[in-house]
Amino acid sequence: MNQARGRPEPDAVKRALDVLGDRWTFLVLREAFFGIRRYGHFQRNLGIGRNVLAARLSALVEHGLLERVRYRTDPDWYEYRLTEAGLDLFPAILTIKAWAERHLLDPADPKLHVHHRSCGADLAPVVVCATCREPVAAEDVQYDLDGGVSC
């Protein structure tokens, strides 16, 4: 346990930020969700330095969020595809996007609309209980460590 903060170690949020807590990492993942797969397209869309992009792609592959797949030989060319772990970040990224639009953007700023394919409606992220399917807010939860120790 981290005695100074009263939190258990290892902390899942801290570990996630160790992997994701960088501006370029989130932007690379955003582009991957938009369907971008090739190095040159990431670089063009993001205006990112080649060394920074190479480092972020390598880290995302190392952490299992992207996989590097050869799509051409002689010479070998690769593309980057979201893995199951990467795809599992979709709700989190959508939630961060919605939060930023609500709290950081000016109402006149253009907004990216994400539509549900089956019904066409704009997506609005909602956290629900996996058991009863009721929406959940911060005041609706309690925190317990493994073994029933409350935080």
KOLTILUM-454071 format. One record per atom (N, C-alpha, C): x, y, z; residue number from 1. Coordinates in steps of 0.001 Angstrom, whole numbers, plus 500000, padded with zeros to 6 digits. Atoms other than C-alpha are relative to their C-alpha. Layout:
<recs>
REC / X / Y / Z / NUM
...
</recs>
This chain:
<recs>
REC / 500837 / 498822 / 500000 / 1
REC / 500000 / 500000 / 500000 / 1
REC / 500880 / 501238 / 500000 / 1
REC / 499322 / 498713 / 500014 / 2
REC / 501158 / 503529 / 499267 / 2
REC / 499542 / 500759 / 501249 / 2
REC / 500381 / 499431 / 498708 / 3
REC / 501120 / 504808 / 502860 / 3
REC / 499768 / 501503 / 499925 / 3
REC / 500126 / 498544 / 500077 / 4
REC / 501539 / 508463 / 501891 / 4
REC / 498632 / 500416 / 499474 / 4
REC / 501276 / 499633 / 500607 / 5
REC / 498318 / 508449 / 499893 / 5
REC / 498856 / 499087 / 500447 / 5
REC / 501032 / 500904 / 499546 / 6
REC / 496450 / 505553 / 501523 / 6
REC / 499358 / 499197 / 498888 / 6
REC / 500539 / 500749 / 501140 / 7
REC / 495971 / 503826 / 498166 / 7
REC / 500799 / 498721 / 499808 / 7
REC / 499286 / 501255 / 500236 / 8
REC / 496811 / 500271 / 497266 / 8
REC / 500918 / 500107 / 498796 / 8
REC / 499122 / 500136 / 501155 / 9
REC / 499666 / 499499 / 494926 / 9
REC / 499922 / 498552 / 499568 / 9
REC / 499952 / 499098 / 501156 / 10
REC / 499608 / 498578 / 492117 / 10
REC / 498638 / 500638 / 499725 / 10
REC / 501184 / 499213 / 500286 / 11
REC / 497098 / 501213 / 491101 / 11
REC / 499712 / 499913 / 498500 / 11
REC / 500347 / 500200 / 501406 / 12
REC / 495274 / 500422 / 487835 / 12
REC / 499963 / 501314 / 499221 / 12
REC / 500046 / 498705 / 500690 / 13
REC / 494704 / 504114 / 486986 / 13
REC / 501409 / 500488 / 499717 / 13
REC / 498611 / 499598 / 500213 / 14
REC / 498402 / 504861 / 487461 / 14
REC / 500621 / 499198 / 498865 / 14
REC / 499449 / 500830 / 501081 / 15
REC / 499337 / 501937 / 485234 / 15
REC / 499447 / 500409 / 498641 / 15
REC / 500592 / 499555 / 501263 / 16
REC / 496893 / 503090 / 482560 / 16
REC / 500643 / 501297 / 499536 / 16
REC / 499371 / 498734 / 500376 / 17
REC / 498388 / 506584 / 482652 / 17
REC / 501449 / 499811 / 499585 / 17
REC / 498636 / 500309 / 500436 / 18
REC / 501876 / 505102 / 482382 / 18
REC / 500015 / 499606 / 498526 / 18
REC / 500090 / 500438 / 501397 / 19
REC / 500739 / 503616 / 479055 / 19
REC / 499383 / 501081 / 499126 / 19
REC / 500814 / 499115 / 500835 / 20
REC / 498284 / 506265 / 477840 / 20
REC / 500175 / 501486 / 500268 / 20
REC / 500000 / 498629 / 499528 / 21
REC / 499159 / 509481 / 479644 / 21
REC / 500850 / 500973 / 499220 / 21
REC / 499193 / 499149 / 500871 / 22
REC / 500778 / 511234 / 476718 / 22
REC / 499105 / 500498 / 498873 / 22
REC / 500835 / 499390 / 501039 / 23
REC / 499141 / 513601 / 474233 / 23
REC / 500074 / 499233 / 498683 / 23
REC / 499843 / 500650 / 501297 / 24
REC / 500575 / 511875 / 471161 / 24
REC / 499419 / 498593 / 500003 / 24
REC / 500551 / 501358 / 499917 / 25
REC / 499546 / 508415 / 472360 / 25
REC / 498498 / 500033 / 499775 / 25
REC / 501446 / 499899 / 500188 / 26
REC / 495908 / 509468 / 472611 / 26
REC / 499649 / 500385 / 498571 / 26
REC / 500303 / 499583 / 501370 / 27
REC / 496034 / 511164 / 469222 / 27
REC / 500254 / 498873 / 499000 / 27
REC / 499758 / 501162 / 500862 / 28
REC / 497567 / 508080 / 467581 / 28
REC / 498827 / 499024 / 500126 / 28
REC / 501149 / 500895 / 499810 / 29
REC / 494792 / 505962 / 469111 / 29
REC / 498744 / 500570 / 499351 / 29
REC / 501158 / 499381 / 500654 / 30
REC / 492165 / 508453 / 467934 / 30
REC / 500028 / 499734 / 498499 / 30
REC / 499875 / 500243 / 501438 / 31
REC / 493485 / 508144 / 464384 / 31
REC / 499746 / 498531 / 499669 / 31
REC / 500237 / 501438 / 500222 / 32
REC / 493468 / 504342 / 464690 / 32
REC / 498500 / 499705 / 500040 / 32
REC / 501453 / 500184 / 499965 / 33
REC / 489779 / 504501 / 465667 / 33
REC / 499337 / 500577 / 498758 / 33
REC / 500517 / 499445 / 501247 / 34
REC / 489195 / 506654 / 462567 / 34
REC / 500318 / 499106 / 498806 / 34
REC / 499682 / 500931 / 501081 / 35
REC / 490609 / 503775 / 460504 / 35
REC / 501386 / 500187 / 499413 / 35
REC / 498638 / 499803 / 500492 / 36
REC / 494156 / 505052 / 459981 / 36
REC / 500847 / 498822 / 500447 / 36
REC / 499176 / 501166 / 499686 / 37
REC / 496626 / 502163 / 459820 / 37
REC / 501459 / 500170 / 499594 / 37
REC / 498649 / 499925 / 500551 / 38
REC / 499703 / 503268 / 457920 / 38
REC / 500776 / 501179 / 500568 / 38
REC / 499086 / 499046 / 499379 / 39
REC / 502685 / 505144 / 459296 / 39
REC / 499890 / 501384 / 499366 / 39
REC / 500037 / 498712 / 500698 / 40
REC / 502632 / 507873 / 456645 / 40
REC / 498695 / 500744 / 500207 / 40
REC / 501293 / 499354 / 499777 / 41
REC / 498937 / 508534 / 457187 / 41
REC / 499908 / 500555 / 501425 / 41
REC / 499943 / 499463 / 498631 / 42
REC / 499437 / 508864 / 460964 / 42
REC / 500804 / 501301 / 500003 / 42
REC / 499112 / 498836 / 499988 / 43
REC / 502279 / 511289 / 460337 / 43
REC / 499340 / 501198 / 499322 / 43
REC / 500654 / 498908 / 500728 / 44
REC / 500364 / 513359 / 457793 / 44
REC / 498846 / 500583 / 500802 / 44
REC / 501182 / 499521 / 499283 / 45
REC / 497176 / 513569 / 459867 / 45
REC / 500345 / 500720 / 501297 / 45
REC / 499659 / 499450 / 498692 / 46
REC / 498920 / 514392 / 463132 / 46
REC / 501055 / 501104 / 499941 / 46
REC / 498906 / 499040 / 500055 / 47
REC / 501845 / 516523 / 461938 / 47
REC / 501037 / 499713 / 501072 / 47
REC / 499130 / 500470 / 498935 / 48
REC / 503989 / 514521 / 464332 / 48
REC / 501381 / 499674 / 499436 / 48
REC / 498649 / 500353 / 500428 / 49
REC / 507766 / 514076 / 464101 / 49
REC / 500150 / 498491 / 499845 / 49
REC / 499826 / 501430 / 500280 / 50
REC / 508886 / 510726 / 462701 / 50
REC / 500513 / 499238 / 501222 / 50
REC / 499449 / 500687 / 498826 / 51
REC / 510886 / 509866 / 465821 / 51
REC / 498961 / 499845 / 501100 / 51
REC / 501043 / 500062 / 498971 / 52
REC / 507970 / 510675 / 468142 / 52
REC / 498948 / 498968 / 499597 / 52
REC / 500986 / 500968 / 500475 / 53
REC / 505513 / 508697 / 466003 / 53
REC / 500524 / 498574 / 500120 / 53
REC / 499414 / 501346 / 499914 / 54
REC / 507850 / 505708 / 465786 / 54
REC / 500019 / 499517 / 501450 / 54
REC / 499960 / 500377 / 498586 / 55
REC / 508252 / 505725 / 469576 / 55
REC / 498604 / 499680 / 500523 / 55
REC / 501360 / 500238 / 499512 / 56
REC / 504494 / 505962 / 470220 / 56
REC / 499427 / 498719 / 499401 / 56
REC / 500497 / 501238 / 500619 / 57
REC / 503631 / 503226 / 467720 / 57
REC / 500665 / 498783 / 500634 / 57
REC / 499273 / 501101 / 499381 / 58
REC / 506326 / 500986 / 469177 / 58
REC / 499472 / 499713 / 501406 / 58
REC / 500518 / 500181 / 498642 / 59
REC / 505040 / 501558 / 472719 / 59
REC / 498591 / 499411 / 499983 / 59
REC / 501355 / 500535 / 500088 / 60
REC / 501435 / 500893 / 471688 / 60
REC / 500005 / 498527 / 499590 / 60
REC / 499841 / 501410 / 500363 / 61
REC / 502533 / 497632 / 470060 / 61
REC / 500507 / 499217 / 501211 / 61
REC / 499423 / 500669 / 498826 / 62
REC / 504621 / 496715 / 473120 / 62
REC / 498959 / 499759 / 501088 / 62
REC / 501026 / 500120 / 498965 / 63
REC / 501647 / 497311 / 475422 / 63
REC / 498757 / 499257 / 499511 / 63
REC / 501081 / 500833 / 500498 / 64
REC / 499341 / 495269 / 473187 / 64
REC / 498748 / 500735 / 499567 / 64
REC / 501156 / 499235 / 500445 / 65
REC / 497036 / 498087 / 472039 / 65
REC / 499895 / 500040 / 498477 / 65
REC / 499935 / 500100 / 501460 / 66
REC / 498135 / 497934 / 468396 / 66
REC / 500825 / 498776 / 499650 / 66
REC / 499132 / 501044 / 500525 / 67
REC / 499554 / 495113 / 466347 / 67
REC / 500576 / 500485 / 498677 / 67
REC / 499297 / 499623 / 501223 / 68
REC / 502063 / 495598 / 463557 / 68
REC / 499845 / 498845 / 499015 / 68
REC / 500332 / 501036 / 500973 / 69
REC / 500962 / 493691 / 460440 / 69
REC / 500624 / 500360 / 498656 / 69
REC / 499397 / 499751 / 501308 / 70
REC / 502973 / 493356 / 457223 / 70
REC / 498917 / 499933 / 498929 / 70
REC / 500967 / 499996 / 501088 / 71
REC / 500893 / 494306 / 454203 / 71
REC / 500678 / 500007 / 498632 / 71
REC / 499267 / 500026 / 501279 / 72
REC / 503641 / 494351 / 451538 / 72
REC / 501407 / 499497 / 500268 / 72
REC / 498619 / 500466 / 499884 / 73
REC / 506963 / 492653 / 450950 / 73
REC / 500832 / 500581 / 498870 / 73
REC / 498999 / 499571 / 500984 / 74
REC / 510110 / 493658 / 449073 / 74
REC / 499823 / 501442 / 499552 / 74
REC / 499631 / 500097 / 498588 / 75
REC / 510484 / 495973 / 450884 / 75
REC / 498771 / 499730 / 500875 / 75
REC / 501082 / 500240 / 499060 / 76
REC / 508443 / 495051 / 453955 / 76
REC / 499395 / 501327 / 500446 / 76
REC / 500749 / 498847 / 499512 / 77
REC / 505769 / 497616 / 454781 / 77
REC / 498964 / 499486 / 500989 / 77
REC / 500886 / 500431 / 498927 / 78
REC / 503620 / 497447 / 457885 / 78
REC / 498888 / 501014 / 500224 / 78
REC / 501058 / 499127 / 499525 / 79
REC / 500352 / 498828 / 459130 / 79
REC / 499713 / 499632 / 501454 / 79
REC / 500271 / 500156 / 498573 / 80
REC / 499067 / 499176 / 462680 / 80
REC / 498501 / 499866 / 500202 / 80
REC / 501420 / 500279 / 499780 / 81
REC / 495753 / 497654 / 463726 / 81
REC / 499714 / 499919 / 501490 / 81
REC / 500431 / 500092 / 498603 / 82
REC / 493884 / 497992 / 466988 / 82
REC / 499803 / 498537 / 500383 / 82
REC / 500220 / 501334 / 499435 / 83
REC / 493958 / 494835 / 469088 / 83
REC / 498706 / 500027 / 500817 / 83
REC / 501165 / 500037 / 499106 / 84
REC / 491156 / 493701 / 471372 / 84
REC / 500184 / 500986 / 501156 / 84
REC / 499725 / 499060 / 498906 / 85
REC / 492821 / 495660 / 474191 / 85
REC / 499857 / 501446 / 499526 / 85
REC / 500147 / 498660 / 500550 / 86
REC / 492999 / 498738 / 471957 / 86
REC / 498541 / 500350 / 499764 / 86
REC / 501422 / 499770 / 500248 / 87
REC / 489370 / 498393 / 470889 / 87
REC / 499222 / 500196 / 501298 / 87
REC / 500661 / 499843 / 498702 / 88
REC / 488378 / 498095 / 474552 / 88
REC / 500120 / 501417 / 500544 / 88
REC / 499861 / 498604 / 499578 / 89
REC / 489530 / 501722 / 474968 / 89
REC / 498944 / 500912 / 499382 / 89
REC / 500971 / 499150 / 500691 / 90
REC / 486741 / 502991 / 472696 / 90
REC / 499062 / 500731 / 500964 / 90
REC / 500894 / 499255 / 499097 / 91
REC / 484280 / 503786 / 475525 / 91
REC / 500723 / 501089 / 500783 / 91
REC / 499243 / 498997 / 499240 / 92
REC / 486983 / 505609 / 477493 / 92
REC / 500325 / 501209 / 499134 / 92
REC / 499658 / 498888 / 500897 / 93
REC / 488074 / 507693 / 474514 / 93
REC / 498752 / 500792 / 499637 / 93
REC / 501251 / 499312 / 500296 / 94
REC / 484466 / 508486 / 473618 / 94
REC / 499553 / 500845 / 501192 / 94
REC / 500373 / 499270 / 498796 / 95
REC / 483837 / 509556 / 477218 / 95
REC / 500888 / 501231 / 500186 / 95
REC / 499095 / 498847 / 499904 / 96
REC / 486926 / 511807 / 477269 / 96
REC / 499630 / 501047 / 498956 / 96
REC / 500420 / 499076 / 501060 / 97
REC / 485810 / 513342 / 473959 / 97
REC / 498756 / 500774 / 500435 / 97
REC / 501235 / 499347 / 499567 / 98
REC / 482334 / 514078 / 475368 / 98
REC / 500273 / 500986 / 501139 / 98
REC / 499649 / 499116 / 498894 / 99
REC / 483826 / 515569 / 478552 / 99
REC / 500672 / 501267 / 499473 / 99
REC / 499281 / 498848 / 500556 / 100
REC / 486161 / 517828 / 476547 / 100
REC / 499053 / 500921 / 499238 / 100
REC / 500953 / 499160 / 500722 / 101
REC / 483324 / 519018 / 474312 / 101
REC / 499133 / 500797 / 500966 / 101
REC / 500853 / 499328 / 499018 / 102
REC / 481268 / 519877 / 477381 / 102
REC / 500750 / 501059 / 500812 / 102
REC / 499305 / 499142 / 499046 / 103
REC / 483969 / 521509 / 479495 / 103
REC / 501163 / 500814 / 499423 / 103
REC / 498817 / 499324 / 500528 / 104
REC / 486821 / 522632 / 477226 / 104
REC / 499761 / 500771 / 498709 / 104
REC / 500241 / 499333 / 501277 / 105
REC / 485394 / 523640 / 473849 / 105
REC / 499002 / 501134 / 500162 / 105
REC / 500975 / 498928 / 500096 / 106
REC / 483591 / 526842 / 473089 / 106
REC / 498764 / 499433 / 499293 / 106
REC / 501197 / 500516 / 500680 / 107
REC / 479958 / 526182 / 472093 / 107
REC / 500007 / 500199 / 498485 / 107
REC / 499940 / 499744 / 501439 / 108
REC / 480748 / 527641 / 468652 / 108
REC / 501025 / 499122 / 499281 / 108
REC / 498986 / 500859 / 500620 / 109
REC / 483656 / 525230 / 468067 / 109
REC / 499344 / 498830 / 499285 / 109
REC / 500548 / 501180 / 500679 / 110
REC / 483016 / 522466 / 465526 / 110
REC / 500226 / 498750 / 500851 / 110
REC / 499911 / 501235 / 499231 / 111
REC / 482400 / 519051 / 467064 / 111
REC / 499893 / 498807 / 499067 / 111
REC / 500060 / 501258 / 500739 / 112
REC / 483000 / 515597 / 465709 / 112
REC / 498812 / 499197 / 500512 / 112
REC / 501158 / 500809 / 499621 / 113
REC / 479771 / 513606 / 465714 / 113
REC / 500307 / 498540 / 499714 / 113
REC / 499809 / 501439 / 500127 / 114
REC / 480010 / 509868 / 466285 / 114
REC / 498604 / 499391 / 500009 / 114
REC / 501349 / 500540 / 500167 / 115
REC / 476922 / 508025 / 465037 / 115
REC / 499985 / 498491 / 500189 / 115
REC / 500245 / 501434 / 499875 / 116
REC / 475598 / 504598 / 465954 / 116
REC / 499509 / 499497 / 498646 / 116
REC / 500338 / 500455 / 501356 / 117
REC / 475482 / 502682 / 462659 / 117
REC / 498585 / 499436 / 499900 / 117
REC / 501290 / 500676 / 500150 / 118
REC / 472329 / 500696 / 463398 / 118
REC / 498811 / 500949 / 500056 / 118
REC / 501148 / 499097 / 499904 / 119
REC / 470074 / 503648 / 464317 / 119
REC / 500305 / 501413 / 499512 / 119
REC / 499626 / 498688 / 500499 / 120
REC / 472026 / 506711 / 463145 / 120
REC / 500108 / 501096 / 501044 / 120
REC / 499972 / 498976 / 498953 / 121
REC / 471829 / 508546 / 466477 / 121
REC / 501432 / 500333 / 500398 / 121
REC / 498721 / 499612 / 499420 / 122
REC / 474741 / 510527 / 467907 / 122
REC / 500222 / 499179 / 501264 / 122
REC / 499679 / 500743 / 498788 / 123
REC / 476521 / 508513 / 470596 / 123
REC / 500283 / 500957 / 501137 / 123
REC / 499718 / 499279 / 498762 / 124
REC / 476534 / 509876 / 474119 / 124
REC / 500372 / 498937 / 501023 / 124
REC / 499580 / 501055 / 499073 / 125
REC / 478572 / 507766 / 476527 / 125
REC / 499279 / 500095 / 501338 / 125
REC / 500653 / 500112 / 498707 / 126
REC / 476801 / 506584 / 479660 / 126
REC / 500595 / 498787 / 500697 / 126
REC / 499507 / 501128 / 499213 / 127
REC / 478295 / 504418 / 482398 / 127
REC / 498793 / 499363 / 500670 / 127
REC / 501115 / 500712 / 499384 / 128
REC / 475831 / 501760 / 483477 / 128
REC / 500528 / 498823 / 500804 / 128
REC / 499681 / 501190 / 499221 / 129
REC / 475910 / 498991 / 486038 / 129
REC / 499834 / 498779 / 499103 / 129
REC / 500056 / 501203 / 500843 / 130
REC / 476676 / 495698 / 484290 / 130
REC / 498911 / 499036 / 500454 / 130
REC / 501015 / 500920 / 499493 / 131
REC / 474126 / 493903 / 486488 / 131
REC / 498588 / 500522 / 499779 / 131
REC / 501381 / 499497 / 500076 / 132
REC / 471046 / 496142 / 486670 / 132
REC / 499761 / 500954 / 498832 / 132
REC / 500065 / 499110 / 501169 / 133
REC / 471814 / 498392 / 483655 / 133
REC / 499547 / 501418 / 500316 / 133
REC / 500324 / 498624 / 499639 / 134
REC / 471051 / 501583 / 485620 / 134
REC / 501215 / 500887 / 499779 / 134
REC / 498881 / 499063 / 500118 / 135
REC / 473170 / 504659 / 484841 / 135
REC / 500651 / 500219 / 501365 / 135
REC / 499230 / 499849 / 498768 / 136
REC / 475904 / 505250 / 487432 / 136
REC / 500795 / 501297 / 499935 / 136
REC / 499200 / 498781 / 499851 / 137
REC / 477440 / 508542 / 488606 / 137
REC / 500971 / 499795 / 501160 / 137
REC / 498967 / 500128 / 498965 / 138
REC / 480379 / 509131 / 490971 / 138
REC / 499404 / 499822 / 501388 / 138
REC / 500595 / 500096 / 498662 / 139
REC / 478083 / 509536 / 493975 / 139
REC / 499249 / 498684 / 500229 / 139
REC / 500741 / 501260 / 499899 / 140
REC / 476475 / 506135 / 493290 / 140
REC / 500875 / 498790 / 500300 / 140
REC / 499100 / 501142 / 499836 / 141
REC / 479529 / 503979 / 494018 / 141
REC / 500715 / 500041 / 501346 / 141
REC / 499080 / 500089 / 498870 / 142
REC / 481685 / 502790 / 496891 / 142
REC / 501210 / 499236 / 499522 / 142
REC / 498743 / 500595 / 500410 / 143
REC / 485266 / 501602 / 496683 / 143
REC / 500455 / 498994 / 501050 / 143
REC / 499489 / 501049 / 499123 / 144
REC / 486562 / 498348 / 498149 / 144
REC / 501206 / 499367 / 499345 / 144
REC / 498842 / 500765 / 500464 / 145
REC / 489937 / 496664 / 497834 / 145
REC / 499642 / 498532 / 500024 / 145
REC / 500169 / 501438 / 499882 / 146
REC / 490179 / 492943 / 497253 / 146
REC / 500060 / 499650 / 501479 / 146
REC / 500015 / 500363 / 498588 / 147
REC / 489330 / 491374 / 500583 / 147
REC / 499025 / 500852 / 500796 / 147
REC / 501044 / 499239 / 499330 / 148
REC / 486602 / 493918 / 501399 / 148
REC / 500447 / 501207 / 500786 / 148
REC / 499530 / 498816 / 499286 / 149
REC / 488766 / 496739 / 502776 / 149
REC / 499544 / 501233 / 499228 / 149
REC / 500482 / 498785 / 500662 / 150
REC / 487091 / 500073 / 502005 / 150
REC / 501101 / 501031 / 499899 / 150
REC / 499052 / 498900 / 500205 / 151
REC / 489105 / 502951 / 500614 / 151
REC / 499379 / 501291 / 500472 / 151
</recs>
